[in-house]
């Protein structure tokens, strides 16, 4: 797909969850309908090259949210599900760096170039 320096590159997959499909079925249009296909392509490439993959999923604290744990929308889309050895970070805010340990992954992988 593209040149990948595995010692310096990480793929962070954020919020690839069923809840977005549920919102779309409820009439909310998506601004990125091709996103899942692109994410799957990137995952395949990173995995083939044994590069770092980190998954971030949203766990809402709002009892009405489809992204609340226990709701069907919390589930990760099957095509983007993590594999053994891939990190999973759970967030409760709109940022993956607020109240999560994602920063610890960045520090632990200091040789990896992070674009924030």
KOLKEKOL-306288 format. One line per 5 residues: number of its first residue (from 1); their letters; for each residue x, y, z of C-alpha. Coordinates in nm, 2 decimals, decimal comma, m for minus. Layout:
<nodes>
NUM) A) X/Y/Z; ...
</nodes>
This chain:
<nodes>
1) XXXXX) 0,00/0,00/0,00; 0,27/0,25/0,10; 0,62/0,25/0,24; 0,59/0,18/0,61; 0,87/0,21/0,87
6) XXXXX) 0,73/m0,02/1,13; 0,96/0,10/1,41; 0,84/0,45/1,36; 0,47/0,42/1,27; 0,16/0,32/1,46
11) XXXXX) m0,20/0,30/1,34; m0,46/0,42/1,58; m0,81/0,31/1,49; m1,08/0,52/1,67; m1,45/0,45/1,73
16) XXXXX) m1,51/0,19/1,47; m1,83/0,07/1,64; m2,18/m0,05/1,56; m2,34/0,26/1,71; m2,25/0,47/1,40
21) XXXXX) m2,46/0,23/1,19; m2,75/0,26/1,44; m2,73/0,64/1,42; m2,73/0,62/1,04; m3,04/0,39/1,05
26) XXXXX) m3,20/0,65/1,27; m3,16/0,91/0,99; m2,82/1,07/1,07; m2,61/1,08/0,76; m2,25/0,98/0,77
31) XXXXX) m1,98/1,22/0,64; m1,74/0,93/0,57; m1,92/0,63/0,42; m1,60/0,48/0,28; m1,42/0,50/0,61
36) XXXXX) m1,46/0,13/0,71; m1,31/0,01/0,38; m1,01/0,24/0,41; m0,96/0,14/0,77; m0,97/m0,23/0,68
41) XXXXX) m0,71/m0,16/0,40; m0,48/0,01/0,65; m0,53/m0,26/0,91; m0,44/m0,53/0,66; m0,12/m0,34/0,56
46) XXXXX) m0,01/m0,27/0,91; m0,08/m0,63/1,02; 0,10/m0,77/0,72; 0,41/m0,57/0,82; 0,37/m0,65/1,19
51) XXXXX) 0,34/m0,27/1,27; 0,18/m0,13/1,59; m0,20/m0,11/1,59; m0,39/0,05/1,87; m0,77/0,04/1,89
56) XXXXX) m0,97/0,31/2,06; m1,34/0,26/2,14; m1,59/0,50/2,29; m1,78/0,39/2,60; m2,04/0,65/2,67
61) XXXXX) m2,16/0,72/3,02; m2,49/0,86/2,89; m2,76/0,59/2,96; m2,93/0,68/2,63; m2,62/0,65/2,41
66) XXXXX) m2,59/0,36/2,17; m2,22/0,36/2,27; m2,28/0,27/2,63; m2,13/m0,07/2,73; m2,40/m0,33/2,71
71) XXXXX) m2,57/m0,16/2,42; m2,54/m0,31/2,07; m2,38/0,01/1,95; m2,08/m0,04/2,18; m1,97/m0,34/1,98
76) XXXXX) m1,67/m0,30/1,74; m1,74/m0,36/1,38; m1,62/m0,71/1,30; m1,40/m0,60/1,01; m1,20/m0,38/1,24
81) XXXXX) m1,19/m0,59/1,55; m0,87/m0,61/1,74; m0,65/m0,92/1,73; m0,44/m1,07/2,01; m0,15/m0,85/2,09
86) XXXXX) m0,32/m0,53/1,96; m0,38/m0,27/2,23; m0,73/m0,15/2,32; m0,80/0,19/2,48; m1,14/0,28/2,61
91) XXXXX) m1,24/0,64/2,62; m1,53/0,82/2,78; m1,47/1,17/2,63; m1,45/1,30/2,27; m1,07/1,28/2,29
96) XXXXX) m0,87/0,96/2,31; m0,61/1,14/2,52; m0,84/1,26/2,80; m0,88/1,01/3,08; m0,72/0,72/2,89
101) XXXXX) m0,38/0,55/2,89; m0,32/0,63/2,52; m0,05/0,88/2,62; 0,13/0,59/2,80; 0,15/0,41/2,46
106) XXXXX) 0,30/0,72/2,30; 0,56/0,74/2,57; 0,63/0,37/2,56; 0,68/0,39/2,18; 0,88/0,70/2,18
111) XXXXX) 1,06/0,59/1,87; 0,73/0,60/1,68; 0,64/0,93/1,52; 0,30/1,04/1,64; 0,10/1,30/1,45
116) X) m0,13/1,47/1,69
</nodes>
